[in-house]
Amino acid sequence: MPEVKKADDDGVQIDLISGERMESMTSMEKIRMILDGVHEGNIVILEEGLSPDEESRLIEVTMTEISPDEFNGIEIETYPQSGSTDSGLLNRLMGNDETKKLTVIGPANQIKTLHKDETLISALVSRK
C-alpha cells in the first residue's frame, strides 16, 4: 500500500477511494479500511459505495467499537449516481441492483449533514 501523508492539526484529511481500489477487497477489508481512516479523524469518500450488506456490517462493527472517550461512531450519507434510480424491484430480485453510489463517511463528532437530495450531499466538517 502506498504511503499516505497525514493532515496537520490545522486541517481535516479527506480520503477519496476509487471503485477500482475497492473492487479487489473483501467486505471486511473495506470495512476495516473505512473504520481505520475514521478512527484517525479522516473523512472517507467512496466513489462506488458499499453494498447494502456491507453497509449493515459497517454499522454493526462500528457499534462494537464505540467508546465514550475515544470513538463516538460514524456519520454516513449515500446517494445513488445518475442512472441507478431506474433499478426497480424486478432488477433487484434478479440480482441486477447497482451498488454504484457516492458514500461519505466520517467521525460522528466531526461531520454534520446540512442537506441531502438526489444530487447533492452538503456537510459541515469540523476539526476535533
Order of alpha helices (4+ residues) and beta strands (2+ residues): beta-alpha-alpha-beta-alpha-beta-alpha-beta-beta-beta
